[in-house]
Amino acid sequence: MDLSIRAVKEEDAGSIIELLNPIIEAGKYTIMDEPFSVNDQLDFIRGFPERGVYNVAVSDDTRRVIGIQDVQPISTEVNALRHVGEISTFVSLALPREGIGRSLSLVTFKEARKLGFLKLTAIIRADNPNAFAFYRSLGFKPTGTARKHVCIRGKYIDEVFMERFLESD
């Protein structure tokens, strides 16, 4: 699959929603439980932290967004946490295991390191073994589990916390 990785643009909002809302509606991959509008996504893009990374994977054939990944600071208020970011990754449900997430990560890790992030954390639903395996394949290690951490559609779900240091990137 031929794809390009680049920073998000406002004009990506509609394509991102086409990618993200089916993932949310599936109810098993993310803690997000309400679909987003294009305006919601535009607000997210416009309000994204200056010291963050928000990349998209775009199909060279269709010019549609097929993956998104972002790193946001854990805190913009506490300087002692300046080196820690939280990463999120979403790939089109139609294109699992095509290397899209890994391609995004190669670029995102380098950009995060340039911005001064030394450690990335990921919070993953415990009932999402594919996400756990993906982050583990990138070098993330589990650090703990928060029991019944979220309630999605009336069901309590554990979340697994993972971390990865970026010194080698």
Sequence and secondary structure as in RCSB ss.txt:
>XXXX:A:sequence
MDLSIRAVKEEDAGSIIELLNPIIEAGKYTIMDEPFSVNDQLDFIRGFPERGVYNVAVSDDTRRVIGIQDVQPIS
TEVNALRHVGEISTFVSLALPREGIGRSLSLVTFKEARKLGFLKLTAIIRADNPNAFAFYRSLGFKPTGTARKHV
CIRGKYIDEVFMERFLESD
>XXXX:A:secstr
  EEEEE  GGGHHHHHHHHHHHHHHTSS S  S   HHHHHHHHHTS TT EEEEEEETTT  EEEEEEEEES 
SS GGGTTEEEEEEEE TTSTTSSHHHHHHHHHHHHHHHTT  EEEEEEETT HHHHHHHHHTT EEEEEEEEEE
EETTEEEEEEEEEEE TT 
